[in-house]
Amino acid sequence: MIEKLCANLFEAQELQESVIRRFEEAEVAAMTVRAQINANFDSLLLAAEGRCMRLRQQLNAISTEHRQGLDDSKLDCSRALGEIWRSIDFLEKTLTRGTDIEVLRVKGQLFRQHQQQILRWQELASRPLPTLAARSGAAKRESARGCTAGWQSEQEAGIFLQRLATFGKLQTTGISQHGKADIPPHKQRMSWADLVSCDSTEDEAEMWFGGLSPIQLSDKKH
């Protein structure tokens, strides 16, 4: 009886040492994962800041080009309005104060000298309003390519999303009652997302978190 109790005690001590060793390994793995998470988020933050800076530069270039086009259109319209008002004022004075000969002379002058100017005014009046779509150069190429929700390309966005999805791996093994690993080979290397996956069965959860109370199990999953 005493020998059996001693054997059970030694087995319990070995199991305790194995549990402590596994716990220390899990702590080291958790620290490694935490460091990887911080590094990946720092990299993501730097990439996002760089992308924001590039987008800001592109928007500044686009707005500068658009503003320049608006200023040019405003200048053309201002000049045309000034010429139109001067022509109207001249015609009004000629029609109200001039003789029939002067009126005929002005009419002939308008047909000879101002016909091209009137056509230019008509073209200016029928010109469509400038929009952001009516730009050229690098701005048009960037618009045609698209930003993909702030990223330069779908590949760039996919790379960082993949890095976030696989931010760390844990080498996890289970301990049976005899101190041996009883985790299936395909479960030996899992990410945090796999551990808290909704696809895990109750048996798998018991295998991973056996011995924990429901509250501890809920905290572990979160």
Secondary structure as UniProt FT lines:
FT   HELIX           2..97
FT   HELIX           100..113
FT   HELIX           115..125
FT   TURN            132..133
FT   HELIX           138..145
FT   TURN            148..150
FT   HELIX           154..165
FT   STRAND          169..171
FT   TURN            177..178
FT   HELIX           185..187
FT   STRAND          189..191
FT   HELIX           192..195
FT   TURN            198..199
FT   HELIX           202..209
FT   TURN            210..211
FT   HELIX           214..221
//
